[in-house]
């Protein structure tokens, strides 16, 4: 593994540079090799406790975007921190209840907000920017933990993780990398005592990097600890298999259900011919890049804001400047006015 083949995109990431400083040195010495702590001059995350309060105030925060867990691996039942509402005569459950959430925090539970980038615009913009710079899929999670609380036991993540501490402080324990190639993400057995590589207490503004697969846990140290975790996903064997299949079949125009032996043999010959051509020309780097591009899963271009759409429609509906859309819009508007309230 060299910085040129694996860390090249990192060296060109201004977002990452704001967290780790010397991004070239980070890519060459730290990336996927060892954990590290950084104290950047400015690492203000887009989501903090104030933004969490705003999410509560909106009334739209609900499961599965939030859950609560205890350090003894007990998942708190959703009814203990959510409430139900009646909308159009139908009862819908799972809406966040701030009072209940705070009660659970006081009792030692940890609050976990999932995929913050999907419902918080500034976080989504950060994630999209970082994903574009690193050519990898990125997701955002937010943890709120009381003193002594531990949301997850020692576990391994199938992602490189950057932790941005935003409030309180948290003690982190990072252990070694997997000892075997065929490792599994998730919690480790209670009796596993792998060598500890790093122990630190992260304060607000601090950044912690945990390489993919390195075992770790965290415990609330002081105050109400809150941190934003950015997980950077990389390819696995299934991604490589999927990318290989795509490389071997792209450009082939074959019937999905060939009829008869002759048609089936023709399809076999076409597939084998395409495979031989691809395998004669493609190298490992082509497969790696294809799998990584597919895994990045960049978001589609967002639709224009509704206010802008409304102004466009209104302009099109004015006399003397009617387009087909404008004429349709005017008919709908006039029909609504005629119908009355």
N, C-alpha and C positions, 0 to 999 in steps of 0.2 A: 504494500500500500504506500503510495507516495502522495505528497501534497498536490502534485500536478494532476494526478488522475482522480483523486478522491476529494481533495480540498480546494480545487481550483475555483469553484463557485463561491466558497466561503471567503476567499481573498478579495472578491469583488462585491461583498455585501456591506453597504454602508450601515444598514440596520444592525447587523451583528457587530460591526466595529464600535458602535455606540455602547455596547455592553461589555465587550472583552478588550477594547483598546487595540492592541497590536494584533489585528486579525490574521496577518500572515504568520506570525509566531504561533498564534492559537491553532491555525490550520495545520501547521507542521509538527507541533509538539503535543497539543492537547486533544484535538478532535478525534473522538472514538478511541482514545488511548488512556486518558486519565481524567478524574474529576478536578475541578478548579473553582476557586471563588474570585470574584472580581468586584471592585468598588468603583464603578464608573462615575465621572463627574455629573452625569445626568442620565438617569435611566427610568424616568417617570413612565409607569405603565399606563395604558389607556383605560384600565379598569381598576377601581379601588373601592374602598368601603362606601364612599359617597356615591359612586356609580351603582353599587349594590343597593343602596337606599333608593336611588332613582328607579331601579328595576322593581323593587318592592312597591314603590308608589304608583308605578304604571298599572299595577294590578294584573299584568299579563304573564308574569314569571310563573312557570308551573313545571311539574314533572313532564318529561324525563330530564329537563335541563337542570333540576336540582335534586339532590338526595343528601341524606345525613347518615353517617356511620359512627360507630364507637370503636375505641382502640381494642376492644376484645373481639373484634371481627363481627360484631352484631350490626346488621343493617337496621336502622331505625325505620319502623313502619311509616309509610307516607302520611297516614292520617295524623301522626304525631307532630307533623310540621307543615301540613297543608290544610286547606279548607275546600268545601264544595260550594258551587254557585248554581243558581237556576237561571238558564238562558233560554228564552222562548219556551218555557214550560218543561225544559229538560235539565236534569241535574248533571253537572259536570264536576268531577273531582280533580284534585291535584294542584290547585292554585296555592302558591306560596303564602304562608301566614307568618308575618314577621314576628308577632308576639310568640307564637309557638316555636319558631326557629331560635329566637333568643333564649327561650326556656330550655331548649335542647342543648344549646351552646353552654349555658350555665351548668347543665348536668354533665358536661364533658364530651358531648358529641362534636363531630366535625361536619361543617357544611361544605359540600362539593357542588360547584356549578360546572356543568359539562358544556363543551362546544360553545363557549362564550362568543366565539367569532361568528356563529350563526345568527345571533340575535342582538349583538351589541355592535353598532356600526364602526366606531373607532377601533375596536379590537379586530373586527373583520378586515379593516383596511390594513392594519399592522400585519395580520396573518397573510393576507394576499401579497403584500409587499415582500415579506420574508420568503414566502413560497416561491415567488418569482425570482428572487435573488439567489436562492439556494437550489432551485430546481427540485424541490422536494415538497411533499404534502406536510402542511403544518396545521395543528389544532391548538386551541386555547382552553385551559381549565383554571378555575379559581377556587382556592381552598381558604376556609376560615376555621381556625382551630383555637380553642381555649388553652390556658396554661396546663401543661401535663397531658393534653389530648394528643392522640395519635390516630389519624384517620385510617392509615393503612399499615399493616405489619411489613416486615422486611420483604421486599418484592423486586422483581425485575420488570422494566418497561421495554416494550418493543419499539423504542424510539429514543433519540437523543433528546434530553430535556434541559431547558433553560428555565430556572426559577427566578422570578423577580419579586423580591420581598417588598410589600407595600405598607404594612402596619405591624406593630408588635415585633416579636423576634421568635425565631424557630431554630431548634437544634437539629442539625442534619448529620446522619451517619451514612457514609457511602462505603460499600464493601467492594470486593473484587469483581472482575468480569466473569462470565460463564467459563467453566473449566472444559466444557465439551462444545462441539460445534452445533449439535442438535439440542440446543437449550430451549426452554419454554418460558414465555413471560408469565407473570403472576406472582402470587405469594410463595415464599420459600417455606420448607418444613421448619417447625419450631426448633428442631434440634440442630439446624444447620448454622454453623458459626464460621462463616468465611472471613478471611483477613480484612480488617478495616483499613481503608486507604485514606479516609478523610473524616474528620469530625470538626464541625464548625457551627457557630451560632450566627445565623444570618439576620442582619439588622435592616431596617427600611432603607431602600436604595441599593442594597447588595444584590449581586447576581451569582447564582450557583449553576455550574454546568455538570450534568451527570451523563456520561456516555451511555449509548444504547446497551442495554443488557446488564449494566452494573447494578448490583443489589444495593438498595438504600431504604431508609425510613426516616421519618421526621417527627419531632415532638414539640409542641408549643412550649416556648421558654418563658416569655414575659408578655404581659398585655394580651390583647386579642390579636393573635397572629393571622395575617392574611397575605397570601402570595398568589401571583399569576404564573401558571406553568405553561410554557409553550413546548409542545411535543413535535419533534421533527421526524417524520416517518421515512424509512428507507425500504428498499425492496427486500422481499423474502423469496423463497424458492417458488411459491405459487405465482408471484409476479413475473418471475423469469420464464416460467412455463407458459403463462398467458401471452407474454410478449413474443416468445418463440413461435407460438401458434399463429399469432398475427403476422409475424414476418414471413412465415411459410405459406400463408394463404392470401395475403394482400395482393390484389390485382387479378386473382383467379375468378373467372365468371363460370361457375359450375352449377348445375341443378342441385337443389337441396335434397331431392329424392330421385336419384337416377333410376329409371325403369329398365329392368332386364340386365342380363349378364354383360352384354356388350357395353351398355351405358355405364355400368358400375366399373368395368375394367378401364374404360376411357377416363373416368374420374380418378381412378387409382393412378393411372399413368400420368395424368396432368398434375396431381398432387406430388407424386414422386419426382417428376421433372422439375417442378417449382422448388421442391425441397433441396434437390441437388444443386440447383443454380444458387439458391440463397446460401447454402452451407459452403459452397465453393468461394463465395465472395464476402460473406459476413464474418466478423470477428467477435470475440468476447465483448469488446467495448461497444459494438453496435447493439448487442443484446442488452447490455447493462443500461445504455442510454435510452433504449426503447422502453424498457421496464420502468425506469425512473420517470420518464416523461408521462407514462400512463398513470403511475402512482401519484404524481404531483396533483392531479385532479384540480386544475385551475378553475375558478368559478367563471361562469359565463358573464359576458358583458351585461351589467345591470340595466334594467329598463329605465327610461327617463322618469323623473319624479312626476307624480300625478298633477301637481300644480303646473308644471311645464306642459304636460299633455293637454290639460284643460285650456291653457292659453293658446296652444296650437289649434285646437278644435274651434275655439271661439273665433279666432282670426279667420279660419277657413269658412266659418258660417256667416260671415258678414256679406251684405249685398255687394255684388260686383266681383267677389273673389271666391266664388263657390267651387270647390272641388267635389268629386263624388263623395268623399268622406264628409265634407262640409255640408252637402245637401242632406246626407243621411242624418248628421248631427242636428241640423235645423228641423228636420221632420220630427225627430224624437223630442227635441225641445218644445216645438209647437204643440205636439200631441200631449206632452205632460202639462203644459200650461192650460190647454183646453180641458183636460180631465180634471184639473183643479186638485186641491189637497185630498 
